[in-house]
Amino acid sequence: MYKPSQFTENPYFTTIPMQPAIIRAERVEKYYAQPSENRIQVISPTDLSITAGEIVALLGPSGSGKSTLLRMLTGLSTPSAGEVYWHEQPIATAKVNVSIVFQSFALFPWLSVLENVEAPLKARGMEAAERRKRSLKILATVGLDGFQAAYPKELSGGMRQRVGFARALVVEPEVLFMDEPFSALDVLTAENLRSELLELWQNKTIPTQAIFLVTHNIEEAVLLADRIIVLGRNPGHVRTDFRVSIQHPRDRKATAFTQLVDYIYKVLTQPDAQPPALPQTATGKRVRDQRAMHYQMLPHARPGGIAGLLELVLDHNGKDDIYRLADDLAFEIDDLLPIVDAAQLLGFLKVTEGDAEITPTGTEYANSEILRQKELFRNAAVQNVLLLRQIVRAIESKSDRSVPEEFFHDVLDEQFSEEETLRQLETAINWGRYAELFDFDASRRRFIQSEALHHESEAAPTAEIDA
């Protein structure tokens, strides 16, 4: 629980108040056992609470466990360790009253709008007359009065998501959970639904006591949330947790708003660093990063994407705000961040407080012809990426100049999940082939010496690798 002495008041951020939690997670974690004594850790031990009267936004990069944590908080998934409490009763035995709105509309196509909304009430055994009365009322509340007899296929995406909201709200949940509910919608529709949801919440038109929103959209979180939690990944862990008290409606161009957005970008774009200090006008909770990492997590970006990003930053006088760059490109942050992370890992970009600045090496890379780009990429990869360096050295140590992929698969799966291990290897293969560090024989699943590197090594053995 938070202690009042931890925080101070300020104009834009406030302390998280001490009050009874509706849902409280105590040292919850999620992991999967492995044949060896090691295990794949998805969520590290985490404390989190949801109290009445707040909208909580959970942000984090892909793979940080946002949806996994949501499922544990709702009781859909059992923690591997720790406990989740509903009004201080273990959630497994408590009578939980929550609803979830998913990214996909998840409607029954063979049922009408009214029948879709009635479905959870019918499952609870409510009488037909009462469930119809309540369903019609909530349909009118979300602006679907007159569409009761329509079927999902007859509705637009925005209207289908309204049905999803109506179905979630009709059971009068104490806590409404939303898992990226606006990400499948076009920009204008999403903006309208956010505004309407906020209006229902502020006017207390819905009986819901708290809302928990999982999102990857930073602006969405700052627009809606009273409190924002940012996760790191591998394993998922809380990096920062603070409360927002900017008055609604919130102005995207206001200093307080942009300050928050920039701070969150800074947290997200420095995934392996100790969480940065909160702004002077911020108070909240930072959790020390206690992960023991051996291998960096390679961002899943292709060399062509890295080159394209560097060219864009160079065109903007060598420095640009990542938030503005993503907006100009109409990218979601999850689309752009892996490319930014890759360029930063290779030493082509320097990211500070949400601003990406191209380095001298990055400038040379962006301005060079393809052969020189390959050389610069090769040098940067060997110098900065442990996995690629180890693959090259393993190949060199073998008389047949090849090493099985399985060897590195077994090494990586001690740290990553099976799915992530395969993605790490795929990225390593793409980078290694591009840089001509090695080649990959897909039929034999073996890393083999690149012909280009072999010819270079005949002239100057290991000079490139030892640089």
N, C-alpha and C positions, 0 to 999 in steps of 0.2 A: 504494500500500500504506500501511497505517496505521503511524505511528511511535509506539512506546511512550511517548515523552516528551510526546506530545500530551495524555495523559489521566492522571487520578489515580483511585485506588481509592475506593469508597464502599460503603455497605451495600446499596443497591438497584440500582445500575448499575455495570457493570464495563467495563474497556477491551476493545476488540476485539483478540484476541490475534494476534500475528504467527505464522502457520503457513501451510504451503503451501495454496493454494486449489485446490478441485476445479474450480470454474468462476471465471474472472476476466474481467471486461469492462473494456477499456481504451479510454477516450474514445469509446465507442460512441454513435452518434446515428442518428436516423431522420428523414428528410425526403423531401418529394415536390417534384419540379421543377415550375415553372410556365412558361408561355409567355414571361413576362418574365424578367429576370435574378433576380428574387426566388424564394424557395422556401418551401413550407409546412414549418415545423419542428415535428415531433411530439415527438421526444426530443432535448434538447440534449446536448452531449458529457458522457458520464457514466462514472465509474469505479465498479465494484461487484465484490465477490467473495463467493463462497460456500465456506465451509470445512467440514470434517468435524465432526460432533458438534453442529451447531446447527440450530435452526428459525429461519428468517428470515421475517419478515412484512413485506410491502410494502403500505403504505397510501397513499391519495391520493384526491382527489375524482374524480368522473366526468370523463373526458377528459384525465386526466393521463398516460396512456400506460402504465398498469400492465400490461395484457395484452400490449401491444406489446413492452415490455421483457422480459416472460416469454418471448415467442416468440423474441426474439433470443438470450436466454440458453440456450434449449434447442436452438438451431440450426434452428428451424422458419422463421425469418425472418432474412434477411441484413441486417446494419446498413448504412446508407448510408455510414457512415464509422466508423473505429475497428475494433477486433478483439475477438472473444470467444475465450478460450482454455479448452481442456479439459485439465487437468493440464499446463498450459503449452504445449500443442500447439494450433494453430489449429483451432477447432471444425469448420470445413468439411472438414478432412482427418482428424480424430481419430475414434476409435471411441467414440462417446458412449453412455453407459448411463443414460438418464433415462426417466421416465414422467410423464404428466400426467393429473391428475384434473380434469375440467371441471365447470362449474356445472351444465350439462345432463348428464343421466345418460349420453347418447351410447352406449346399448347397441343391439345388433342385435336387433330384436324377433322375428326369425324363428329366433334361436338360443336354446337353453336357457341357464340360468345357467352351467353347467359349460362349455358350448361358447363362451360369451362370454368367460369367463376364459381358456380355452385359445387363443383367437384370436391374440393376439400371439406366443405360443410357436409356434403352427403357422406363422405368417408368418416366424418365424426358422428354420424347418426342423427343429424338435425332433421326435424320434420320439414316436409316439402314446402309448406306455406311460409314457414319462418326463413328457410334458406333462400327462397325466391325473393322475399321482401328485403332481406339483407343484401342480396346480390344486386338487385335493381338499384338500391341506394348507393352502393359503392361504384357501380357503373356510371351513375349520374355524377358522382363525386370526381371521377377521373375523366369526365368528358365523353363518355361513350353512350349516353342516353340516346336511344333510338337505334342502336346497333345490336340489340340483344339477340336477334334471330340470325345475324350474319355468321358466316363461317370464317375461320382464320384465313383461308386462301383468298377471301374477298377483301381483306384488309391490307393497308400499307404496313410497312415495318413499324412505324411509330405507333399505329393503332394496335398492332399485335402486342407491342410491349406494354401499352396501356392496359390491355387485357391481363398481361402478366402481373402488373402492379395491382390491378383490381383483385385478381385471384389471391395474391399474397396478403392484401389488406383486409379481405372479407372475413378472415378468421380473427380479426382484431388482435394482431400479434403485439406482444409487449416489446419485442425487439424485431425490427425489420432488417434482414441481411440482404445485401445486394452485391452480386459478384460481376463487376464490370457491366452493369445493366445498359449503358448507353453506347458501348463500343461498336455495336453492330449497326448503329443508326447513322444517317447522314448528319452533318454538322448542325444544320438548322433544327432538325427534329430533335436531336439530342439536347440542344440548348433550350428548346421549348419545354421538353419533359423535365429537365433539371429545374427550371424556373417554377413549373407547376408543382413539382414535388416539394420544393422549398416553401411554396405558398401554402400547401396543405399542412406542412409541418408547423410553420410559424403561426398559422391561424388555428392550430389544434383541431383541424377538420377530421383528422384521423386519430384513433386512440393510441397509436404507437408511442411508447415512452422513449425509445432510443433507436437510432439507425446506425448500422455498421456497413460502410461502403468500401469494397475492394476495388481499386482502380489503378491504372498505370498513367492516368492523365493528371499531371501536376496541377494545371489550372482548375480542373474539375474539383480536385480536393480542396484547393484554397477557396474556390467559390462557395462550396457547400459546407465544409466541415467546421465544427467547433473545436475539434481536436484531430491532429494528424500524427500518425505513426509511420515511420519509414523503416522498412526492413532491408537488411543486407542478405547476401545469399552464401550458400555453400559452407555451413548450413544456414538456413534462415535464422535471423536473429534481429532483435530490435536495435537500430542504430540511433534513432532519435525519436522523441515523443514529446509533443508540446501542444498547448491549447491556444486557440485563435479567438480573439474577441473583436475583430474588425466588424463594424456594424454592417448589417445587410440593408439594401443591396450593396454588394461589394464591387468596387471599381477596379477593373483589370489594370488600369494605368496609374492607380494610386501608389504612392511610395511604399506604404505598408504591404500592399499586395505583391508588388514586384520584389520587395525585399524577401518575402516568404518564398516566392517562386525560385529566386536565385539561390537561396539557402538550400532548398530541397534539391535543386540541380547539383549543387556542390556536393551534397551527401551522396547522391546517386553516381556522380562521375568520379568519385574517389573511393571505389568499393573496397580496396585493400588497405586504406589508411585509417588511422584512428578517427572516429567521427569528429568533424571540425567543431570549433567552438560555436555556440549559438550566437546570433547577432546580439548587439548590446540591448536591443529592444525585445529580446526573446528570453523566455524562461521555459524550462521543460526538463526532460529526462534524457540523459545520454547513458548508454550501456557500454562498458568497456568491451572491446572486441577481443575475445579470448580464444578465437579459432587458432588451431595449430595447422597451418597450411604448408604443404611441401611444394606442390605444383601450383602455379598460377592457373586460374581458369581462363583458357583462351577465349576471347570474344569471338563469336561466330560471324566473322566478317571476311569478305573476299578481298584480295589485293586490289581488284578493280574498284571496289567501293571505297577503299582507303585512299586510293589515288584521286578519285572523284571528290571526296571530302576535302582533301588537301588543296586541290585546285580551287574549290569554292572559298575556302578560308583565305587562300592567297589572293583571290580576287577582291576580298573584303579587307584589303590592306593587312593581311596576315593575322587578323584577330577578329573573332566574332563571338557573340553571345549564343550559346548552344540553344537556348530557348527560342531566340529569334530565328536562328538558322533552321531549326525544326519547323517553325511556323512558316517560314518562307518556302520550304520544300514540301509543305503539307504532310510532314512526317509525324507519326506518334513518337514519343520519346523512346519506346521500346524498339522502334525501327532504327533510330539514329544512334542510340547509346552504344551498341556493340561496335559500330564503326569508329566512333570517337574513342572508345576504350582500346580498340586495336591500335589506332594511330598513336595513342598515348603510351601504350605498352612498348611499341617499337621505337619510341623516342622521336616521333615525327610531330607530335603535338604536345603542348603543355596546357593542362586544364587547371584553372584557378577560379574558384567561386563562380562556376558556371560559364566562364569565358574560356574559349579555346584559342590558343595562340600557337602559330606554326613555328617550329624550331628551324635553325639553319639547315639541319639535315632534311627536315620535312620540305623546306623551300627547294632545296636541291632536287629532292625526289620528284616534287610536282613539276619542276622545270626540265627534267631530264628525258632523254629518249629511253625506249623500253629496255635496252641492254644495261644502261647505267642504272635504271630503276631496279632491275633485278639484282644488280650488284649491291646497291644500297639496302634493298630489302633483305638480301642474304646476310649482310654484315649485321644489320639490326636484329634479325631473327636469332642468329647464333649468339649474339651478345646478351639479348634480353629474355629469351624464351628457353627455359630449362629443358622442356620436353624435346624441342627441336635439336638442341645441343646434344642431348643424350642419344637421340636417334642417330645423328651423324657419327658420334663417337663409337656407338655400338656397331654400326656398319663398318667403320674403319678397322675395328678390332677383329673382325671376322675375316678369315682367309678367302671366303667366297663373296665377301662384300655384300652380305645380305643378312637380315635379321627378321624373325617372324613377328607379325603384328601382335600376336597373342601375348608375347612377352610384355609389351607396353600396355596392352589391355589389362593384364593381371596387375601391373603396377598401378595403373590409374584407378581401377575399380576398388582399391582400398580407400580411395578418397572421394570418388564420385559415384553416383548411381549408375546403373547399367546404361540407361538412356544417355546420360551426360557423358559417360566414358566413350560411347560410340561417336557422339558429336565432337568431343575433344579430338579423337583420332581423325575424324573427317576433316576438321579444320587444320590439324597438323599436316595432313597429307596435302591439302590444297596449298598451304603456305610453303611446304617443303618442295613441292613440284614447281611452283611458280618461281621460287628463289633458286631452283636447280641445286638444292642441297642434297636431294635424294629423289628417287622415283619409287613407284609403288606397283608391285605386280599383284593385280586384283585376283587373278586366278589362283595364285599360291598364297595370297595374303601375306606378302613379305615386303619389307622395305629393302630397296636395293640401291646401290651407288648410282648417282646420276652420271651419265656419260660426260656431261659438261664438266662436272666437278672432278671426274676421273682424269680428264685431260689436263685440267689445271693442276691437279696434285702431282702429275708426272713432272711438271715444270717446277713447282714449288710446293713440296709436300707439307701439308697441314698449315701452310702459312695463312690461308683464309680462315680456317677454323680456329686457330689459336689467337686470331686478332682480337 
